[in-house]
Amino acid sequence: MAELATIARPYAEAAFALARDNKALPQWAETLALLSGVASDAKVSAAVDNPKLSVAQKQSMFATVCGDKLSGDTASFVKVLLDADRVKLLPQINEHFQSLKRNAENVARATIVSAFPLTDAQRADLKAGLAKRYGRDIEIVEQTDNSLLGGAKIIVGDQVIDRTVIGQLNKMERSIKA
């Protein structure tokens, strides 16, 4: 998948620059998330692959599905992607765009994998602690994994903080064997 990300990166960077320059980052972020979902739909994907449909017809299909969310620069962006046969890269473009947006807004994404759903108090404590540790605002993505037994694993960028019961047991096992 690295190849798709490599191809998608310049499109995401161009969209980000345009959105930033027009002070429209939130609107672009919302529209790209929508377009990513639309492009991932099996029926839309089949229509995009249909050689009998012109670029104008495909663009019209996106405009119909997205409604008033797709206008001006975002509509032109979709046309560029359709002309270059790159519209299937919208999920990767969206992912990279959202990452650029978070960096520009000094926000880090923390994925928290826990054995049980977090309470509001736990979520707030983790968010505050992570914000202090990383010096950034924190956007939390939560996942549950019953196999962890207890505790949580926190992933921020390429750093992993493993405070799960399973992780601690594995750490003890390694230290005993060493």
C-alpha positions in Angstrom: 0.0 0.0 0.0 3.0 2.3 0.3 2.8 2.9 -3.5 -0.7 4.2 -3.3 0.2 6.5 -0.4 3.2 7.8 -2.5 0.9 8.5 -5.4 -1.7 10.1 -3.2 0.6 12.4 -1.3 1.1 15.1 -3.9 -2.7 15.3 -4.4 -3.2 15.6 -0.6 -0.5 18.2 -0.3 -2.0 20.3 -3.2 -5.5 20.1 -1.7 -4.1 21.0 1.7 -2.2 24.0 0.3 -5.3 25.2 -1.5 -7.5 24.7 1.6 -5.0 26.5 3.9 -4.5 29.4 1.5 -8.3 29.8 1.2 -8.7 29.4 5.0 -11.0 26.5 4.4 -9.3 23.6 6.1 -12.4 22.4 8.1 -14.6 22.4 4.9 -12.0 20.6 2.9 -11.5 18.0 5.7 -15.2 17.3 5.8 -15.6 17.1 2.0 -12.5 14.8 1.6 -13.8 12.5 4.3 -17.2 12.4 2.4 -15.5 11.8 -0.9 -13.3 9.1 0.6 -16.4 7.2 1.7 -18.1 7.8 -1.7 -15.1 6.5 -3.6 -14.9 3.4 -1.4 -18.5 2.5 -2.2 -18.7 -0.6 -4.4 -21.3 0.9 -6.8 -19.4 4.1 -7.2 -16.2 2.2 -7.7 -17.8 0.1 -10.5 -19.1 3.3 -12.1 -15.7 4.9 -12.0 -14.2 1.8 -13.7 -16.9 1.8 -16.4 -15.2 2.9 -19.6 -18.6 3.8 -21.2 -19.0 6.7 -18.8 -17.2 10.0 -19.6 -15.3 12.0 -17.1 -18.2 14.5 -17.1 -20.7 11.8 -16.3 -18.5 10.5 -13.5 -18.1 14.0 -12.1 -21.9 14.5 -12.3 -22.3 11.3 -10.3 -20.0 12.6 -7.5 -21.9 15.9 -7.6 -25.2 14.1 -7.2 -24.0 11.9 -4.4 -22.2 14.7 -2.5 -24.8 17.4 -3.0 -23.8 20.9 -2.0 -20.7 19.7 -0.2 -19.0 19.4 -3.6 -18.6 22.9 -5.2 -16.0 25.2 -6.5 -12.5 24.1 -5.7 -13.5 20.6 -4.4 -15.5 19.9 -7.6 -12.4 21.0 -9.6 -10.3 18.7 -7.4 -12.5 15.7 -8.2 -12.4 16.5 -11.9 -8.5 16.6 -11.7 -8.6 13.1 -10.0 -11.1 11.8 -12.6 -9.0 13.1 -15.5 -5.9 11.5 -14.1 -7.8 8.3 -13.3 -6.8 8.8 -9.6 -10.2 9.1 -7.9 -9.7 5.6 -6.3 -6.9 7.2 -4.3 -9.4 9.4 -2.3 -9.1 7.3 0.9 -5.3 7.7 0.9 -5.6 11.4 -0.1 -8.0 11.9 2.7 -5.8 10.2 5.2 -2.7 12.2 4.3 -4.8 15.5 4.2 -6.2 14.8 7.7 -2.6 14.2 8.9 -1.4 17.5 7.4 -4.4 19.3 9.0 -3.6 17.8 12.4 0.0 18.9 12.2 -0.9 22.4 11.1 -3.3 22.6 14.1 -0.8 21.2 16.5 -2.9 18.1 17.2 -1.6 14.6 17.7 -3.8 11.5 17.1 -3.7 9.0 19.9 -5.2 5.5 19.3 -6.2 4.0 22.6 -6.8 0.2 22.5 -8.3 -1.0 25.8 -9.9 -4.2 27.1 -13.1 -2.2 28.0 -14.7 1.0 26.8 -13.2 4.1 28.5 -15.2 6.1 30.9 -15.5 9.9 30.4 -13.1 10.4 33.3 -10.5 7.9 32.0 -10.7 9.6 28.5 -10.3 13.0 30.0 -7.3 11.9 32.2 -5.6 10.2 29.3 -6.2 13.2 27.0 -4.7 15.6 29.6 -1.7 13.4 30.3 -1.0 12.8 26.6 -1.4 16.5 25.9 1.2 17.3 28.6 3.6 14.6 27.5 3.5 15.5 23.8 2.9 19.3 24.1 0.0 19.1 21.6 -3.8 18.9 21.6 -4.8 15.3 21.5 -7.4 13.6 19.2 -8.4 10.3 20.6 -9.5 7.3 18.6 -10.8 4.5 20.7 -10.7 0.7 20.1 -11.6 -2.2 22.3 -9.8 -5.6 22.4 -11.1 -8.1 24.9 -8.0 -10.2 24.5 -5.9 -7.6 26.4 -7.6 -8.6 29.7 -7.1 -5.1 31.2 -5.2 -1.9 30.8 -4.6 0.0 27.6 -2.2 0.4 24.7 -1.7 3.9 23.5 -0.2 4.7 20.0 0.8 8.2 19.2 2.6 8.5 15.8 5.3 5.8 15.9 5.4 5.6 19.7 3.6 2.8 21.6 2.9 2.9 25.3 1.8 -0.6 26.4 0.2 -0.8 29.8 -2.0 -3.8 29.1 -2.1 -6.9 31.3 -0.9 -9.0 28.4 1.9 -6.5 27.7 3.1 -6.5 31.3 3.0 -10.3 31.4 5.0 -10.5 28.2 7.5 -8.0 29.7 7.9 -10.1 32.8 8.4 -13.3 30.7 11.2 -11.6 28.8 12.9 -10.4 31.9 12.7 -13.9 33.5 14.2 -15.5 30.4 17.0 -12.9 30.2 
